[in-house]
Amino acid sequence: MRFIIHELPYERPRLAGQLRYKRDGQPTGTVESWRLSDAADGYRFLRVDLDAREGESGRSWLYHVTLNPAGQPEQVRARFWEEGREVNLAAVRQDDEWLAARQVDGVAYQDVARGEAFWFPAGSGLALLRSSAGQTRGVTLLTDTSDPARLLALVQTPVSIVLGATTTETVGDETLPVQSLSVAWGQSRRTVWLDNDARPLRLWREDGLTAAAQRLVRYGG
């Protein structure tokens, strides 16, 4: 797993997992690895490596999210790259407003967006919305590569976030209670199934892309 900011000596690893993506039942080569650690004063760091180097696109996305003691994102760093292109983002939350600075192939951009709910389009990014069910104003990071200048831009958007009924999912030899979390914004639809620790176990996207957890880790017993 690759990091934007490597783990520091005072951190204590808490949870980790890995999702493998498929389309029409066939592996795409994309793997999402994530790791949550405890920091100081109740803060936590979420690190995510969405790695499609073995996939058709060859792209990579890295995220580093600072969560406050209430579990809400306060700061985000993100990096995207593929052959010949690189984007870096640093964003901070002030009340319900997000302020961001981006570098797209060396060109500087600034973004501002308002919304109570924040996420990015990955299994672990959608899991951030578990405590935001019922919210209707959101902010997401744009991952559509059709407009390079907008890569990793903050987007203010109406959003629907709905928690579903509790069911069970099996990962390896462990059967866990899970709840579905359905998220809709614009033309995008996602459903992610989360366990009691908000670990993403399964994901569905409106175009048929799916993902399933291949590994779950709980540190320190």
Disulfide bonds with the S-S distance in Angstrom:
none
